[in-house]
Amino acid sequence: MVIASYLMNDGSHAGIMVAGFLLTLAAVLVGLINGVLIGFANFTPVAATLAMFIGLPGFSFLLRDSPRGGSL
C-alpha cells in the first residue's frame, strides 16, 4: 500500500496508476494463495512462505526466455 500511495496520486499518468493498481492486486493474490495454503492445505506458515518465495521467481521463466530476459 505504501508503494501504491506513491504511484496512485492525482498527478500520475493513467498508465502508472493502472500499473500500481495491478501490482497491488497481484500482491493481494499472493497473500490469498499463502492464506489458502496455510488454512486449507495444512501447510505451516514458514513452508507456505518459502514455497511462494521459490515459486514466484520460477514463474518468471514462463514470461522470459532466459534469466536476463533475452535470448543468449
Residue pairs with C-beta under 8 A, 6 or more apart in sequence:
1 24
3 20
3 23
3 24
4 20
4 21
4 23
4 24
7 16
7 17
7 19
7 20
7 23
8 17
8 20
8 21
12 20
30 52
30 56
33 52
34 45
34 48
34 49
34 52
37 43
37 47
37 48
37 51
37 52
38 44
38 45
38 48
43 51
61 67
65 71
66 72
